[in-house]
Amino acid sequence: MKREVINIIKIGGKTIDHEEKLDRFLNSFSRVPGQKILIHGGGILANQIGEKMGVVTKFHEGRRITNAETLELVTMVYGGLINKKIVAKLQSQNVNAIGLSGADANLLTAEKRVVKTIDYGFAGDIQKVNNDLLQNLLSQNLTPVICPITHDGKGQLLNTNGDTIAMTIACALQSQFEVNLWLCFDKKGVLLDIKDEESIIPQLNPSTYAELLSKSLIHEGMKPKLENAFRALESGVSKIRIGSADDIDLAIANEKTGTLICA
Amino acid sequence: MKREVINIIKIGGKTIDHEEKLDRFLNSFSRVPGQKILIHGGGILANQIGEKMGVVTKFHEGRRITNAETLELVTMVYGGLINKKIVAKLQSQNVNAIGLSGADANLLTAEKRVVKTIDYGFAGDIQKVNNDLLQNLLSQNLTPVICPITHDGKGQLLNTNGDTIAMTIACALQSQFEVNLWLCFDKKGVLLDIKDEESIIPQLNPSTYAELLSKSLIHEGMKPKLENAFRALESGVSKIRIGSADDIDLAIANEKTGTLICA
């Protein structure tokens, strides 16, 4: 039996930071046929607003360290400003978008990350995806627009990486859907040489990835994204691509852009 | 045929501004039986964060004048920080809350207020409530938690008074439900003497209200709230009360608190 296709698309900061880029992406996204879910990150906007407010954010290996002040900041910026702006823009393009955090309707339950060497503060590791809710919303032709905020079910909001949310939702839905997962960022794909924008690796499987890793040819900042991609692959997600958010509709139509993650 | 009861409760800034007060209210709210909707305002939190960010907000007759900067501020604070905090807290108390702005799933379409003498900026006057959506969510035992942000359907978010949202939703649902509308604030009811907290007017009908108005016995700040209450009355909303957010579950049980708005 042919299962229904769902496109799960994650966009990052660089797409969100520029109004024009975001508009172009949302325009493209609105043309993606069938069921779809958008997950967005935050980008420099949270940092800029944080600076104005005097909130200083620390990072460790590209991951934000979330103290109480930073959690309030990202809840405001991701859950409020960015999420509602995206939803309103999509509504104007006939996409019946509904903005959600992980707390809303108990979409994503997470656990505060256990402190090992680094205390990530209010960082949440996802424990459970509310599959029934997602399927229910999708069956009503709603398009979930998900911000990277989760909760622990005990009243605490948590900050969770957007790529990880996209991956986890892809894994959760893959038993019911043929899932296409798109992890978009500001490059056209995983680059062999970070200084050469055209050095896109067309496909990566676990062994070629391991090989590149062993030769230190994978940029540090790419590792979390690739780890998420390979975890989705292991869970049976049909198609996973890492690439640019530009012209996502064309990418979905011909599927020959970016880096394909395959077995 | 006996229709199902729904309690629509609006809380204002004073309840939100104090963590302890908010917790007590949400605790109380979680015990309200049956279907329910919570609408929240913003309070001084938006002003405080605005101050930190250097955003100056102007008011006219208690209503915020929303320029572009202020709109971003309230979208962040109302739609993000306050809304998600409330949702997470309710989730921890077994209320399956879902936070929504008017843009989400096209819940509330509004029109940018036409400039007469005062330019309210990005202030939205509600045109349409998405009744089907609300009924659908309620039928799934979800509790909508609505922030005072609407949209115009053309991509523009707008700022709308929370009391007005509560009233409009009450009116929209009154044909399907027996609606109890609670407009809560920091007083125990409409006061005859603003300096005497115990001078609660037990009930007001259009003619007693007109009489008090003519004698200038209605405080300026109370007028918008009362106008909303009387508009709900005209639309056939079953019960409307103006009173304190404290112990709302007990208030709903005995219905003898605050000011009853009646025909």
Chai-1 contact restraints between the chains, C-beta under 6 A:
chainA,res_idxA,chainB,res_idxB,connection_type,confidence,min_distance_angstrom,max_distance_angstrom,comment,restraint_id
A,K52,B,M53,contact,1.0,0.0,6.0,A-B,restraint_1
A,M53,B,K52,contact,1.0,0.0,6.0,A-B,restraint_2
A,M53,B,M53,contact,1.0,0.0,6.0,A-B,restraint_3
A,E72,B,L81,contact,1.0,0.0,6.0,A-B,restraint_4
A,T75,B,G80,contact,1.0,0.0,6.0,A-B,restraint_5
A,T75,B,L81,contact,1.0,0.0,6.0,A-B,restraint_6
A,T75,B,K84,contact,1.0,0.0,6.0,A-B,restraint_7
A,M76,B,M76,contact,1.0,0.0,6.0,A-B,restraint_8
A,M76,B,G80,contact,1.0,0.0,6.0,A-B,restraint_9
A,M76,B,L81,contact,1.0,0.0,6.0,A-B,restraint_10
A,G79,B,G80,contact,1.0,0.0,6.0,A-B,restraint_11
A,G79,B,K84,contact,1.0,0.0,6.0,A-B,restraint_12
A,G80,B,T75,contact,1.0,0.0,6.0,A-B,restraint_13
A,G80,B,M76,contact,1.0,0.0,6.0,A-B,restraint_14
A,G80,B,G79,contact,1.0,0.0,6.0,A-B,restraint_15
A,G80,B,G80,contact,1.0,0.0,6.0,A-B,restraint_16
A,L81,B,T75,contact,1.0,0.0,6.0,A-B,restraint_17
A,L81,B,M76,contact,1.0,0.0,6.0,A-B,restraint_18
A,K84,B,T75,contact,1.0,0.0,6.0,A-B,restraint_19
A,K84,B,G79,contact,1.0,0.0,6.0,A-B,restraint_20
A,K84,B,S101,contact,1.0,0.0,6.0,A-B,restraint_21
A,K84,B,A103,contact,1.0,0.0,6.0,A-B,restraint_22
A,K84,B,L157,contact,1.0,0.0,6.0,A-B,restraint_23
A,V87,B,A103,contact,1.0,0.0,6.0,A-B,restraint_24
A,V87,B,D104,contact,1.0,0.0,6.0,A-B,restraint_25
A,A88,B,A103,contact,1.0,0.0,6.0,A-B,restraint_26
A,A88,B,H151,contact,1.0,0.0,6.0,A-B,restraint_27
A,A88,B,G155,contact,1.0,0.0,6.0,A-B,restraint_28
A,A88,B,L157,contact,1.0,0.0,6.0,A-B,restraint_29
A,K89,B,G155,contact,1.0,0.0,6.0,A-B,restraint_30
A,Q91,B,A103,contact,1.0,0.0,6.0,A-B,restraint_31
A,Q91,B,N106,contact,1.0,0.0,6.0,A-B,restraint_32
A,S92,B,K154,contact,1.0,0.0,6.0,A-B,restraint_33
A,S92,B,G155,contact,1.0,0.0,6.0,A-B,restraint_34
A,I98,B,D104,contact,1.0,0.0,6.0,A-B,restraint_35
A,I98,B,A105,contact,1.0,0.0,6.0,A-B,restraint_36
A,G99,B,D104,contact,1.0,0.0,6.0,A-B,restraint_37
A,S101,B,K84,contact,1.0,0.0,6.0,A-B,restraint_38
A,A103,B,K84,contact,1.0,0.0,6.0,A-B,restraint_39
A,A103,B,V87,contact,1.0,0.0,6.0,A-B,restraint_40
A,A103,B,A88,contact,1.0,0.0,6.0,A-B,restraint_41
A,A103,B,Q91,contact,1.0,0.0,6.0,A-B,restraint_42
A,D104,B,V87,contact,1.0,0.0,6.0,A-B,restraint_43
A,D104,B,I98,contact,1.0,0.0,6.0,A-B,restraint_44
A,D104,B,G99,contact,1.0,0.0,6.0,A-B,restraint_45
A,A105,B,I98,contact,1.0,0.0,6.0,A-B,restraint_46
A,A105,B,L142,contact,1.0,0.0,6.0,A-B,restraint_47
A,N106,B,Q91,contact,1.0,0.0,6.0,A-B,restraint_48
A,L142,B,A105,contact,1.0,0.0,6.0,A-B,restraint_49
A,H151,B,A88,contact,1.0,0.0,6.0,A-B,restraint_50
A,K154,B,S92,contact,1.0,0.0,6.0,A-B,restraint_51
A,G155,B,A88,contact,1.0,0.0,6.0,A-B,restraint_52
A,G155,B,K89,contact,1.0,0.0,6.0,A-B,restraint_53
A,G155,B,S92,contact,1.0,0.0,6.0,A-B,restraint_54
A,L157,B,K84,contact,1.0,0.0,6.0,A-B,restraint_55
A,L157,B,A88,contact,1.0,0.0,6.0,A-B,restraint_56
